[in-house]
């Protein structure tokens, strides 16, 4: 990570610093005293609690200095009107100072996986950094940038949002050279109103780009086709349909892996992913498209994707106590839920879907939960639905043809877990999936725990 003086950072963000502290330096930044590392800049944010109350603890922990809106004690500090805005300005100037290329990634489903795949492909040729898990907002992304080394050549930055203008803000910090939009789904419909609104919010990723920036769009997504004139050119489409410049063909799904042929500009290369599911093909094609644009060979791309492993909590498959477990507890929307159920449906043996509510769907909430119930009926033998909308999922499954005796809806975790333990048999395949707020990993942990075994008997 780069060494920055308080004087330099203050000039970048329009803050003030006492002359006696002007030459104090910091390495990286943090806003949580529990995770703060010595030498970092402590950012005193105003949230549920006032970060200024933790400044003495941060300095005791070894913070080099503080970014704050008021002085607390005689500590090295940059004083600004708004520490959050100032953090973004400092990160933007650090991007410029290091001179790294920036690849920005957003989308409704699969953006974290795509970000990781892109980074995996690019690190075969360049010194590459990426935003860690959950660092895709106005606080996490700038801090991730400030943690990147002086030798960083490419930064792959994930950008998340649930309201308008959030991605615009991130883009103006990151100044991307390339932008990838994975898809336009229905997540955050509650705040953005429609898929058109979601697309508009995702397109804000262009606001920090120069006209010569490169845009990569999913050519299989109807919401990303036939767009009006965009401020950047050229546009590279990736996908499985004809007309995509970077295309996946001959897709074959097997337990534990997905194979396809990568085609581009008249060339071909076989690709094998250690991930199970057709939906991963487009994520891999996005990574391939960026890699090819950056001069990475097809062979290196294929090798990188072959050795790629997904982030924890995202469709991990493992064996435990005689069961095959598909743990996909990180988050869920209608598109990712349908994709996970398709993976379950392709498995042999008795298939059990343990599904939590999907959040932030607004007026679409009831209809989407009902639709997912119908999809569950096509891909699972037993359904355990959990949350306030569990009855809607159950109703959809019943309409879809699943026997009523194979359907359960629950609002109590313990009751669901006890019934699941009674119903499951060794050899079954179980999918656990739901929105982050549903904490489906707690149900999985309780299901596998010996402590709750007696309650199920």
SULKA-V980955 format. One record per residue. N is the residue number from 1. RES is the residue in one small letter. PHI is phi in radians with two decimals (* if undefined). NEAR is the number of other ideal C-beta (glycine too) atoms within 12 Angstrom. Layout:
N:RES:PHI:NEAR ; N:RES:PHI:NEAR
This chain:
1:x:*:29 ; 2:x:-1.39:31 ; 3:x:-1.50:23 ; 4:x:-2.17:37 ; 5:x:-1.49:25 ; 6:x:-1.11:36 ; 7:x:-1.07:24 ; 8:x:-1.14:26 ; 9:x:-1.12:47 ; 10:x:-1.11:33 ; 11:x:-1.14:21 ; 12:x:-1.15:31 ; 13:x:-1.88:37 ; 14:x:1.32:20 ; 15:x:-1.69:34 ; 16:x:-2.15:24 ; 17:x:-2.48:34 ; 18:x:-1.12:21 ; 19:x:-1.00:12 ; 20:x:-1.17:13 ; 21:x:-1.91:26 ; 22:x:-1.03:22 ; 23:x:-1.65:20 ; 24:x:-1.13:29 ; 25:x:-2.00:22 ; 26:x:-2.38:42 ; 27:x:-2.21:29 ; 28:x:1.39:35 ; 29:x:-2.57:47 ; 30:x:-2.71:39 ; 31:x:-2.17:38 ; 32:x:-2.20:24 ; 33:x:-1.09:26 ; 34:x:-1.23:12 ; 35:x:-1.95:19 ; 36:x:-1.14:32 ; 37:x:-1.87:24 ; 38:x:-0.96:19 ; 39:x:1.62:26 ; 40:x:-1.47:32 ; 41:x:-1.52:53 ; 42:x:-1.54:44 ; 43:x:-1.73:47 ; 44:x:-1.53:43 ; 45:x:-1.59:37 ; 46:x:-1.72:21 ; 47:x:-2.27:16 ; 48:x:-1.05:7 ; 49:x:-2.20:13 ; 50:x:-1.46:17 ; 51:x:-1.03:32 ; 52:x:-1.12:28 ; 53:x:-1.19:20 ; 54:x:-1.82:29 ; 55:x:-1.06:35 ; 56:x:-1.01:19 ; 57:x:-1.14:22 ; 58:x:-1.13:40 ; 59:x:-1.19:28 ; 60:x:-1.12:15 ; 61:x:-1.30:22 ; 62:x:1.91:19 ; 63:x:-1.00:37 ; 64:x:-1.32:34 ; 65:x:-2.89:44 ; 66:x:-2.26:48 ; 67:x:-1.88:54 ; 68:x:-2.58:42 ; 69:x:-1.80:28 ; 70:x:-2.69:23 ; 71:x:-1.31:23 ; 72:x:-2.26:24 ; 73:x:1.41:19 ; 74:x:-1.64:13 ; 75:x:-2.13:31 ; 76:x:-1.05:35 ; 77:x:-2.64:39 ; 78:x:-1.87:44 ; 79:x:-1.78:30 ; 80:x:-2.38:33 ; 81:x:-1.27:18 ; 82:x:-2.45:23 ; 83:x:-1.03:38 ; 84:x:-1.13:32 ; 85:x:-1.13:27 ; 86:x:-1.12:39 ; 87:x:-1.02:44 ; 88:x:-1.08:41 ; 89:x:-1.14:33 ; 90:x:-1.13:40 ; 91:x:-1.10:49 ; 92:x:-1.06:31 ; 93:x:-1.24:28 ; 94:x:-1.21:43 ; 95:x:-1.01:37 ; 96:x:-1.15:19 ; 97:x:-1.12:25 ; 98:x:-1.23:29 ; 99:x:1.40:20 ; 100:x:-1.26:33 ; 101:x:-1.35:32 ; 102:x:-2.10:49 ; 103:x:-1.92:48 ; 104:x:-1.74:52 ; 105:x:-2.26:47 ; 106:x:-2.52:52 ; 107:x:2.72:46 ; 108:x:-1.38:40 ; 109:x:-2.39:41 ; 110:x:1.48:47 ; 111:x:-1.20:48 ; 112:x:-1.19:38 ; 113:x:-1.09:44 ; 114:x:-1.11:49 ; 115:x:-1.01:44 ; 116:x:-1.18:36 ; 117:x:-1.13:49 ; 118:x:-1.05:53 ; 119:x:-1.09:42 ; 120:x:-1.08:38 ; 121:x:-1.16:47 ; 122:x:-1.25:40 ; 123:x:-1.24:30 ; 124:x:-1.25:30 ; 125:x:-2.27:25 ; 126:x:-2.21:28 ; 127:x:-1.28:22 ; 128:x:-2.14:35 ; 129:x:-2.14:36 ; 130:x:-2.52:41 ; 131:x:-1.22:41 ; 132:x:-1.18:24 ; 133:x:-0.97:23 ; 134:x:1.26:21 ; 135:x:-1.72:32 ; 136:x:-2.06:34 ; 137:x:-2.10:29 ; 138:x:-1.25:36 ; 139:x:-1.88:35 ; 140:x:-1.13:34 ; 141:x:-1.14:48 ; 142:x:-1.05:46 ; 143:x:-1.16:42 ; 144:x:-1.11:40 ; 145:x:-1.07:45 ; 146:x:-1.22:46 ; 147:x:-1.57:32 ; 148:x:-1.43:39 ; 149:x:-1.27:21 ; 150:x:-1.05:19 ; 151:x:-1.59:16 ; 152:x:-1.08:31 ; 153:x:-1.72:24 ; 154:x:-2.37:38 ; 155:x:-2.02:44 ; 156:x:-1.85:50 ; 157:x:-2.04:51 ; 158:x:-1.45:42 ; 159:x:-2.18:47 ; 160:x:-1.90:37 ; 161:x:-2.95:34 ; 162:x:-2.46:28 ; 163:x:-2.43:22 ; 164:x:-1.09:21 ; 165:x:1.32:20 ; 166:x:-1.27:29 ; 167:x:-1.23:43 ; 168:x:-0.99:27 ; 169:x:-1.09:31 ; 170:x:-1.13:44 ; 171:x:-1.12:41 ; 172:x:-1.26:29 ; 173:x:-1.41:44 ; 174:x:-1.36:46 ; 175:x:0.92:34 ; 176:x:-1.15:43 ; 177:x:-1.52:33 ; 178:x:-2.38:43 ; 179:x:-2.33:47 ; 180:x:-2.11:52 ; 181:x:-1.98:48 ; 182:x:-1.25:49 ; 183:x:-3.05:42 ; 184:x:-2.13:36 ; 185:x:-1.88:41 ; 186:x:-2.09:39 ; 187:x:-1.09:41 ; 188:x:1.26:38 ; 189:x:-0.99:31 ; 190:x:-1.00:23 ; 191:x:-1.74:22 ; 192:x:-1.89:33 ; 193:x:1.51:20 ; 194:x:-2.85:20 ; 195:x:-1.13:28 ; 196:x:-1.09:19 ; 197:x:-1.14:26 ; 198:x:-1.10:40 ; 199:x:-1.06:36 ; 200:x:-1.03:27 ; 201:x:-1.16:39 ; 202:x:-1.17:46 ; 203:x:-1.18:36 ; 204:x:-1.08:32 ; 205:x:-1.06:47 ; 206:x:-1.40:40 ; 207:x:-1.18:30 ; 208:x:-1.71:32 ; 209:x:-1.66:31 ; 210:x:-1.39:19 ; 211:x:-0.99:14 ; 212:x:-1.47:13 ; 213:x:-1.15:31 ; 214:x:-1.88:30 ; 215:x:-2.00:39 ; 216:x:-2.08:47 ; 217:x:-2.19:43 ; 218:x:-1.32:47 ; 219:x:-1.29:32 ; 220:x:-1.56:31 ; 221:x:-1.66:35 ; 222:x:-1.06:18 ; 223:x:-1.32:29 ; 224:x:-1.93:37 ; 225:x:-1.73:21 ; 226:x:0.89:14 ; 227:x:-1.35:26 ; 228:x:-1.14:10 ; 229:x:-0.93:10 ; 230:x:-1.84:23 ; 231:x:-1.31:21 ; 232:x:-2.15:29 ; 233:x:-2.51:16 ; 234:x:-1.52:17 ; 235:x:-1.90:32 ; 236:x:-1.87:35 ; 237:x:-1.66:31 ; 238:x:-2.08:43 ; 239:x:2.80:38 ; 240:x:-1.86:28 ; 241:x:-1.57:23 ; 242:x:-1.07:13 ; 243:x:1.73:17 ; 244:x:-1.37:32 ; 245:x:-1.15:28 ; 246:x:-1.92:44 ; 247:x:-2.24:36 ; 248:x:-1.91:41 ; 249:x:-2.26:23 ; 250:x:0.92:19 ; 251:x:-1.31:29 ; 252:x:-2.27:20 ; 253:x:-1.82:25 ; 254:x:-2.34:20 ; 255:x:-0.95:22 ; 256:x:1.46:24 ; 257:x:-2.76:26 ; 258:x:-2.36:35 ; 259:x:-2.06:29 ; 260:x:-2.79:35 ; 261:x:-1.80:26 ; 262:x:-1.53:45 ; 263:x:-2.17:29 ; 264:x:-2.78:31 ; 265:x:0.79:17 ; 266:x:1.43:9 ; 267:x:-1.90:19 ; 268:x:-2.40:20 ; 269:x:-2.73:34 ; 270:x:-1.29:23 ; 271:x:-2.26:43 ; 272:x:-2.19:30 ; 273:x:-1.75:41 ; 274:x:-1.47:26 ; 275:x:-2.27:41 ; 276:x:-1.91:35 ; 277:x:2.45:40 ; 278:x:-1.08:31 ; 279:x:-1.12:40 ; 280:x:-1.31:42 ; 281:x:-1.09:44 ; 282:x:-1.17:45 ; 283:x:-1.07:49 ; 284:x:-1.17:50 ; 285:x:-1.16:52 ; 286:x:-1.07:53 ; 287:x:-1.10:50 ; 288:x:-1.12:52 ; 289:x:-1.07:48 ; 290:x:-1.15:46 ; 291:x:-1.03:45 ; 292:x:-1.09:35 ; 293:x:-1.13:34 ; 294:x:-1.65:32 ; 295:x:1.48:17 ; 296:x:-1.39:32 ; 297:x:-1.25:20 ; 298:x:-1.03:28 ; 299:x:-1.13:22 ; 300:x:-1.18:27 ; 301:x:-1.08:41 ; 302:x:-1.08:32 ; 303:x:-1.12:24 ; 304:x:-1.11:36 ; 305:x:-1.22:45 ; 306:x:-1.13:26 ; 307:x:-1.66:20 ; 308:x:-1.22:34 ; 309:x:-2.22:20 ; 310:x:-1.33:31 ; 311:x:-1.18:31 ; 312:x:-1.03:19 ; 313:x:1.57:25 ; 314:x:-1.86:39 ; 315:x:0.77:42 ; 316:x:-1.54:29 ; 317:x:-1.98:30 ; 318:x:-2.67:19 ; 319:x:-1.76:19 ; 320:x:-2.68:23 ; 321:x:0.94:20 ; 322:x:1.54:15 ; 323:x:-1.81:31 ; 324:x:-1.71:31 ; 325:x:-1.89:33 ; 326:x:-1.90:43 ; 327:x:-1.69:35 ; 328:x:-2.36:47 ; 329:x:-1.72:34 ; 330:x:-1.18:33 ; 331:x:-2.92:42 ; 332:x:-2.81:47 ; 333:x:-2.38:42 ; 334:x:-0.98:41 ; 335:x:-1.21:37 ; 336:x:-1.24:43 ; 337:x:-1.15:49 ; 338:x:-1.10:33 ; 339:x:-1.14:40 ; 340:x:-1.15:51 ; 341:x:-1.16:42 ; 342:x:-1.12:32 ; 343:x:-1.11:39 ; 344:x:-1.06:42 ; 345:x:-1.11:28 ; 346:x:-1.43:28 ; 347:x:-1.44:32 ; 348:x:-1.54:14 ; 349:x:1.72:22 ; 350:x:-1.34:21 ; 351:x:-1.93:35 ; 352:x:-2.11:43 ; 353:x:-1.80:52 ; 354:x:-1.95:52 ; 355:x:-2.06:54 ; 356:x:-1.66:42 ; 357:x:-1.03:37 ; 358:x:-1.79:49 ; 359:x:-1.73:31 ; 360:x:1.07:29 ; 361:x:-1.74:37 ; 362:x:1.02:23 ; 363:x:-1.18:15 ; 364:x:-1.53:29 ; 365:x:-0.96:27 ; 366:x:-1.16:22 ; 367:x:-1.12:22 ; 368:x:-1.25:36 ; 369:x:-1.18:39 ; 370:x:-1.09:29 ; 371:x:-1.10:31 ; 372:x:-1.14:49 ; 373:x:-1.07:42 ; 374:x:-1.12:30 ; 375:x:-1.16:36 ; 376:x:-1.05:46 ; 377:x:-1.09:34 ; 378:x:-1.41:25 ; 379:x:-2.14:34 ; 380:x:-2.31:45 ; 381:x:-1.65:32 ; 382:x:-2.28:35 ; 383:x:-2.23:47 ; 384:x:-2.11:47 ; 385:x:-1.75:46 ; 386:x:-2.32:44 ; 387:x:2.18:34 ; 388:x:-1.03:24 ; 389:x:-1.79:36 ; 390:x:-1.05:37 ; 391:x:-1.12:24 ; 392:x:-1.18:31 ; 393:x:-1.10:48 ; 394:x:-1.08:36 ; 395:x:-1.09:27 ; 396:x:-1.11:36 ; 397:x:-1.15:39 ; 398:x:-1.12:25 ; 399:x:-1.09:20 ; 400:x:-1.32:27 ; 401:x:1.88:20 ; 402:x:-1.35:31 ; 403:x:-1.02:16 ; 404:x:-1.02:17 ; 405:x:-1.20:13 ; 406:x:-1.70:25 ; 407:x:-2.07:35 ; 408:x:-2.32:36 ; 409:x:-2.17:32 ; 410:x:-2.45:31 ; 411:x:-2.05:19 ; 412:x:-2.05:18 ; 413:x:-1.05:29 ; 414:x:-1.13:21 ; 415:x:-1.13:22 ; 416:x:-1.09:38 ; 417:x:-1.07:32 ; 418:x:-1.09:25 ; 419:x:-1.21:30 ; 420:x:-1.11:40 ; 421:x:-1.13:32 ; 422:x:-1.23:20 ; 423:x:-1.48:25 ; 424:x:-1.26:35 ; 425:x:-2.23:20 ; 426:x:-0.92:14 ; 427:x:1.77:18 ; 428:x:-1.24:32 ; 429:x:-1.93:38 ; 430:x:-2.08:44 ; 431:x:-1.81:49 ; 432:x:-2.01:45 ; 433:x:-2.64:52 ; 434:x:-3.13:44 ; 435:x:-1.12:34 ; 436:x:-0.94:28 ; 437:x:-1.18:20 ; 438:x:-1.47:34 ; 439:x:0.92:24 ; 440:x:-1.13:42 ; 441:x:-1.11:28 ; 442:x:-1.20:25 ; 443:x:-1.18:39 ; 444:x:-1.07:39 ; 445:x:-1.06:20 ; 446:x:-1.18:29 ; 447:x:-1.09:38 ; 448:x:-1.51:27 ; 449:x:-1.38:21 ; 450:x:-1.23:14 ; 451:x:-1.14:14 ; 452:x:-1.75:25 ; 453:x:-1.14:18 ; 454:x:-1.13:11 ; 455:x:-1.14:20 ; 456:x:-1.54:22 ; 457:x:-1.62:8
